[in-house]
Amino acid sequence: MKRRKFLNVQTASLLLLTVFTLLLTGCVSKKKVTYLQGVDELAMNGHRLPTTYEIKIQPDDQLAISISASERELLEPFTNKVTIGGGGIGGGANGIGGARGGQLFTVDKTGCIEFPVFGLVKVAGYTRTELARMLEQRLKTGGYTQDPVCTVEIMSFKVVVIGEAGNQVITCSSERLTILEAIAKSGGIRYTGKRQDALVLREEQGVVKSYRVDLSNAEATLNSPVYFLQQNDLIYIEPNGAARVDGSPFYRYMSAISSVIGFASTILTVILIAK
């Protein structure tokens, strides 16, 4: 009889604790936390990624510009005011500037930079390669040199990740940065984050646009216009139901109640065994 009572109390206690545990934590399916589902099928069909990920120069970007030519003295006029890209004369055997360090050109609000000799030069909207070719052409048509080699680097490439993937400012030395790389650099999405509805905010021609990406779906992710990120993009990972439960007063109350029930069932079990 005592054993039957003990088993009944033990069973009831376990049942109550199980119900409370399910209410508190919920069930998160594997499908909701797995990235790039269906990627094997895409790989079998030879899915091609877009190759046009070279970003456009925007206001407030910092540019490092390096110019070289076979005859170094022909570039002297371009060192009279600003050190091109930092480093000045001596940045190369036959050139000026250096792609790293020193002073940088900051793109103003109108999309221009103050360039030696040329004055204000409109650069916003160009890619790095396009701007380099444009400067080379101006050097040729201006009669400064016939064999200029110009390189341009964007030194201020960064994106911001907030929400359930940490709060990080991600800087990158390369302009080829994917949304998955940025999230990985920030620590990844926690179990409390929505992988199916990542939000990316992007400024385009002075207007902020929003994009939604289902990171659990390989095709949707790889074909998204924001798969390759641009400078100053913002990624926001919203909380899911697990996060709302975890931080709610209901969660705290239920945790306390479950502890009390567990303690009470233990005491009751001891009393029944002692009888």
TIDREN-703780 format. One record per residue (C-alpha): x, y, z; residue number from 1. Coordinates in nm, 4 decimals. Example, Ala and Ser with C-alpha at 12.3 -4.5 7.8 and 13.67 -1.06 7.14 Angstrom:
// TIDREN-703780
REC          u          v          w     i
REC     1.2300    -0.4500     0.7800     1
REC     1.3670    -0.1060     0.7140     2
***
This chain:
// TIDREN-703780
REC          u          v          w     i
REC     0.0000     0.0000     0.0000     1
REC     0.2777     0.2383     0.0956     2
REC     0.4642     0.1484    -0.2211     3
REC     0.1528     0.2194    -0.4330     4
REC     0.1066     0.5606    -0.2711     5
REC     0.4758     0.6361    -0.3242     6
REC     0.4538     0.5453    -0.6918     7
REC     0.1374     0.7535    -0.7394     8
REC     0.2965     1.0599    -0.5800     9
REC     0.6164     1.0109    -0.7789    10
REC     0.4241     0.9736    -1.1053    11
REC     0.2127     1.2826    -1.0376    12
REC     0.5207     1.4855    -0.9482    13
REC     0.7028     1.3839    -1.2633    14
REC     0.3961     1.4624    -1.4729    15
REC     0.3601     1.8105    -1.3237    16
REC     0.7298     1.8849    -1.3673    17
REC     0.7154     1.7675    -1.7291    18
REC     0.4165     1.9929    -1.8035    19
REC     0.5891     2.2931    -1.6466    20
REC     0.9098     2.2240    -1.8357    21
REC     0.7245     2.2134    -2.1655    22
REC     0.5458     2.5373    -2.0852    23
REC     0.8708     2.7101    -1.9953    24
REC     1.0985     2.5966    -2.2736    25
REC     0.8704     2.4892    -2.5549    26
REC     0.9855     2.2639    -2.8349    27
REC     1.2216     2.4073    -3.0963    28
REC     1.2304     2.1855    -3.4026    29
REC     1.5523     2.1163    -3.5882    30
REC     1.3982     2.2686    -3.9004    31
REC     1.3743     2.6081    -3.7319    32
REC     1.7398     2.6287    -3.6305    33
REC     1.9131     2.4766    -3.9355    34
REC     2.0711     2.7088    -4.1927    35
REC     2.0593     2.6636    -4.5723    36
REC     1.8124     2.3773    -4.5946    37
REC     1.8018     2.2360    -4.9462    38
REC     2.1605     2.3360    -5.0269    39
REC     2.2459     1.9814    -5.1409    40
REC     1.9898     1.9998    -5.4217    41
REC     2.1264     2.3358    -5.5323    42
REC     2.4811     2.2028    -5.5344    43
REC     2.3775     1.9053    -5.7467    44
REC     2.2329     2.1423    -6.0065    45
REC     2.5451     2.3623    -6.0052    46
REC     2.3968     2.6760    -5.8489    47
REC     2.5873     2.9882    -5.9524    48
REC     2.6379     3.2815    -5.7185    49
REC     2.6104     3.6352    -5.8563    50
REC     2.9489     3.7833    -5.9408    51
REC     2.8474     4.1503    -5.9340    52
REC     2.9264     4.2124    -5.5684    53
REC     3.1603     4.5088    -5.6203    54
REC     3.0122     4.7870    -5.4096    55
REC     2.9438     5.1478    -5.5043    56
REC     3.1195     5.4386    -5.3370    57
REC     2.8930     5.6367    -5.1044    58
REC     2.9115     5.9654    -4.9123    59
REC     3.1238     5.9393    -4.5949    60
REC     3.3339     5.6579    -4.7408    61
REC     3.7083     5.6855    -4.6917    62
REC     3.9156     5.6126    -5.0008    63
REC     4.2817     5.5287    -5.0384    64
REC     4.4052     5.6146    -5.3881    65
REC     4.7420     5.5137    -5.5267    66
REC     4.8826     5.6277    -5.8629    67
REC     5.1984     5.5099    -6.0353    68
REC     5.3629     5.5712    -6.3718    69
REC     5.6878     5.4871    -6.5463    70
REC     5.8084     5.8480    -6.5090    71
REC     5.7682     5.9456    -6.1455    72
REC     5.8302     6.3186    -6.1933    73
REC     5.5159     6.3465    -6.4046    74
REC     5.3108     6.2816    -6.0905    75
REC     5.4679     6.5649    -5.8908    76
REC     5.1710     6.8047    -5.9431    77
REC     4.9472     6.5616    -5.7562    78
REC     5.1483     6.5893    -5.4335    79
REC     5.1158     6.9642    -5.3906    80
REC     4.8223     6.9586    -5.1551    81
REC     4.7103     6.6183    -5.0398    82
REC     4.9014     6.2984    -4.9862    83
REC     4.7208     6.0609    -5.2150    84
REC     4.6004     5.7660    -5.0134    85
REC     4.8683     5.8323    -4.7498    86
REC     5.2364     5.7615    -4.7793    87
REC     5.3148     6.0398    -5.0296    88
REC     5.6095     6.0149    -5.2637    89
REC     5.7858     5.6957    -5.1785    90
REC     5.4680     5.4901    -5.1701    91
REC     5.6152     5.3058    -5.4669    92
REC     5.9246     5.3011    -5.6795    93
REC     5.7581     5.5051    -5.9538    94
REC     5.4436     5.6297    -5.7883    95
REC     5.2749     5.8274    -5.5159    96
REC     5.0443     5.7243    -5.2432    97
REC     4.9944     5.3970    -5.0670    98
REC     4.6840     5.1860    -5.0365    99
REC     4.7245     5.1556    -4.6573   100
REC     4.7728     5.4147    -4.3848   101
REC     4.8250     5.7920    -4.3876   102
REC     4.5672     6.0464    -4.4961   103
REC     4.2543     5.9330    -4.6751   104
REC     4.0045     6.0986    -4.9052   105
REC     3.6661     6.1318    -4.7353   106
REC     3.3687     6.1470    -4.9697   107
REC     3.1573     6.4495    -4.8794   108
REC     2.7770     6.4671    -4.8604   109
REC     2.7573     6.5601    -5.2294   110
REC     2.9553     6.2507    -5.3261   111
REC     3.2774     6.4349    -5.4132   112
REC     3.6408     6.4314    -5.3028   113
REC     3.8960     6.7134    -5.3196   114
REC     4.1599     6.5741    -5.5540   115
REC     4.4938     6.7448    -5.6239   116
REC     4.4976     6.9464    -5.9497   117
REC     4.1547     6.8161    -6.0554   118
REC     3.9717     6.9824    -5.7661   119
REC     3.6303     6.8404    -5.6798   120
REC     3.5786     6.5004    -5.8375   121
REC     3.2430     6.3231    -5.8280   122
REC     3.3055     5.9685    -5.7030   123
REC     2.9770     5.8523    -5.5470   124
REC     2.8101     5.5820    -5.7519   125
REC     3.1364     5.4519    -5.8974   126
REC     3.2859     5.1166    -5.8099   127
REC     3.6518     5.1092    -5.7095   128
REC     3.7491     4.9835    -6.0543   129
REC     3.5378     5.2418    -6.2358   130
REC     3.6881     5.5276    -6.0345   131
REC     4.0415     5.4018    -6.0969   132
REC     3.9803     5.3854    -6.4730   133
REC     3.8227     5.7319    -6.4722   134
REC     4.1226     5.8858    -6.2947   135
REC     4.3608     5.7111    -6.5307   136
REC     4.1722     5.8517    -6.8286   137
REC     4.1835     6.2047    -6.6870   138
REC     4.5581     6.1749    -6.6310   139
REC     4.6022     6.0686    -6.9930   140
REC     4.3754     6.3302    -7.1504   141
REC     4.5300     6.6003    -6.9289   142
REC     4.8717     6.5161    -7.0681   143
REC     5.0235     6.4266    -6.7296   144
REC     5.1276     6.0727    -6.8192   145
REC     5.0339     5.8143    -7.0779   146
REC     5.0774     5.5040    -6.8673   147
REC     4.9135     5.5705    -6.5298   148
REC     4.8128     5.2827    -6.3035   149
REC     4.5577     5.3778    -6.0399   150
REC     4.4187     5.1666    -5.7555   151
REC     4.1344     5.2603    -5.5220   152
REC     4.0404     5.0993    -5.1927   153
REC     3.7438     5.1658    -4.9667   154
REC     3.8909     5.1795    -4.6174   155
REC     3.5674     5.2257    -4.4220   156
REC     3.3776     4.9079    -4.5117   157
REC     3.1660     4.8030    -4.2147   158
REC     2.8275     4.6494    -4.1361   159
REC     2.6288     4.6356    -3.8125   160
REC     2.4677     4.3237    -3.6626   161
REC     2.2131     4.3613    -3.3821   162
REC     1.9458     4.1535    -3.2114   163
REC     1.9676     3.7815    -3.1423   164
REC     2.3038     3.7497    -3.3209   165
REC     2.4909     3.9778    -3.0840   166
REC     2.5613     4.3478    -3.1198   167
REC     2.8688     4.3879    -3.3330   168
REC     3.0198     4.6319    -3.5803   169
REC     3.1887     4.4134    -3.8414   170
REC     3.4771     4.5671    -4.0342   171
REC     3.6184     4.4019    -4.3420   172
REC     3.9267     4.4595    -4.5541   173
REC     3.7515     4.3067    -4.8548   174
REC     3.4255     4.4199    -5.0107   175
REC     3.3189     4.0590    -5.0590   176
REC     3.1258     4.0020    -4.7359   177
REC     2.8159     3.7820    -4.7245   178
REC     2.5319     3.7997    -4.4740   179
REC     2.6318     3.4572    -4.3393   180
REC     2.9917     3.5692    -4.2872   181
REC     2.8788     3.8802    -4.0990   182
REC     2.6502     3.6777    -3.8719   183
REC     2.9275     3.4243    -3.8091   184
REC     3.1685     3.7047    -3.7171   185
REC     2.9144     3.8357    -3.4652   186
REC     2.8870     3.4973    -3.2944   187
REC     2.5987     3.3368    -3.4849   188
REC     2.2238     3.3415    -3.4229   189
REC     2.1158     3.2230    -3.0793   190
REC     1.8356     2.9678    -3.0424   191
REC     1.6109     3.2628    -2.9503   192
REC     1.6532     3.4279    -3.2930   193
REC     1.4397     3.4019    -3.6075   194
REC     1.6457     3.2526    -3.8866   195
REC     1.3481     3.2571    -4.1214   196
REC     1.3036     3.6351    -4.1172   197
REC     1.6375     3.8183    -4.0987   198
REC     1.6043     4.1902    -4.1698   199
REC     1.8639     4.3885    -4.3659   200
REC     1.8404     4.7676    -4.3879   201
REC     2.0324     4.9316    -4.6734   202
REC     2.0659     5.2918    -4.7828   203
REC     2.0298     5.3318    -5.1584   204
REC     2.0489     5.6786    -5.3151   205
REC     1.9506     5.8449    -4.9897   206
REC     1.6561     5.6106    -4.9221   207
REC     1.6587     5.3315    -4.6639   208
REC     1.5252     5.0051    -4.8027   209
REC     1.4464     4.6868    -4.6112   210
REC     1.5003     4.3281    -4.7214   211
REC     1.3907     4.0031    -4.5581   212
REC     1.5979     3.6866    -4.5864   213
REC     1.5042     3.3316    -4.4888   214
REC     1.8424     3.2013    -4.3749   215
REC     1.6997     2.8531    -4.3230   216
REC     1.6314     2.8264    -4.6966   217
REC     1.9391     2.7855    -4.9168   218
REC     1.7806     2.9086    -5.2393   219
REC     1.6233     3.2147    -5.0770   220
REC     1.9508     3.3052    -4.9052   221
REC     2.1860     3.2593    -5.2002   222
REC     1.9539     3.4411    -5.4421   223
REC     1.8832     3.7328    -5.2085   224
REC     1.9897     4.0809    -5.3273   225
REC     2.1532     4.1266    -4.9864   226
REC     2.3467     3.7985    -4.9836   227
REC     2.6520     4.0120    -5.0608   228
REC     2.6522     4.3018    -4.8168   229
REC     2.7356     4.6652    -4.8836   230
REC     2.9016     4.9178    -4.6567   231
REC     2.6828     5.0431    -4.3711   232
REC     2.4242     4.7632    -4.4054   233
REC     2.2412     4.6789    -4.0828   234
REC     2.1358     4.3226    -4.0016   235
REC     1.8668     4.2700    -3.7386   236
REC     1.7740     3.9248    -3.6084   237
REC     1.4370     3.9373    -3.4353   238
REC     1.3593     3.7302    -3.1235   239
REC     1.1347     3.4265    -3.1578   240
REC     0.8799     3.2826    -2.9131   241
REC     1.1487     3.1214    -2.7000   242
REC     1.3049     3.4612    -2.6303   243
REC     0.9727     3.6155    -2.5354   244
REC     0.9041     3.3326    -2.2865   245
REC     1.2560     3.3423    -2.1495   246
REC     1.2375     3.7107    -2.0569   247
REC     0.8765     3.7309    -1.9443   248
REC     0.7418     3.7622    -1.5868   249
REC     0.5365     3.4474    -1.6549   250
REC     0.8594     3.2543    -1.7053   251
REC     0.9969     3.3709    -1.3707   252
REC     0.6743     3.2855    -1.1866   253
REC     0.6481     2.9434    -1.3464   254
REC     1.0115     2.8696    -1.2608   255
REC     0.9450     2.9522    -0.8976   256
REC     0.6263     2.7434    -0.8908   257
REC     0.7994     2.4433    -1.0476   258
REC     1.0725     2.4643    -0.7838   259
REC     0.8146     2.4717    -0.5066   260
REC     0.6282     2.1749    -0.6554   261
REC     0.9502     1.9762    -0.6885   262
REC     1.0455     2.0514    -0.3271   263
REC     0.6974     1.9671    -0.1992   264
REC     0.6854     1.6374    -0.3886   265
REC     1.0203     1.5392    -0.2400   266
REC     0.9004     1.6148     0.1163   267
REC     0.5740     1.4266     0.0576   268
REC     0.7610     1.1269    -0.0792   269
REC     0.9858     1.1164     0.2296   270
REC     0.6806     1.1347     0.4625   271
REC     0.5001     0.8504     0.2834   272
REC     0.8083     0.6308     0.2924   273
REC     0.8518     0.6977     0.6657   274
REC     0.4963     0.5854     0.7474   275
***
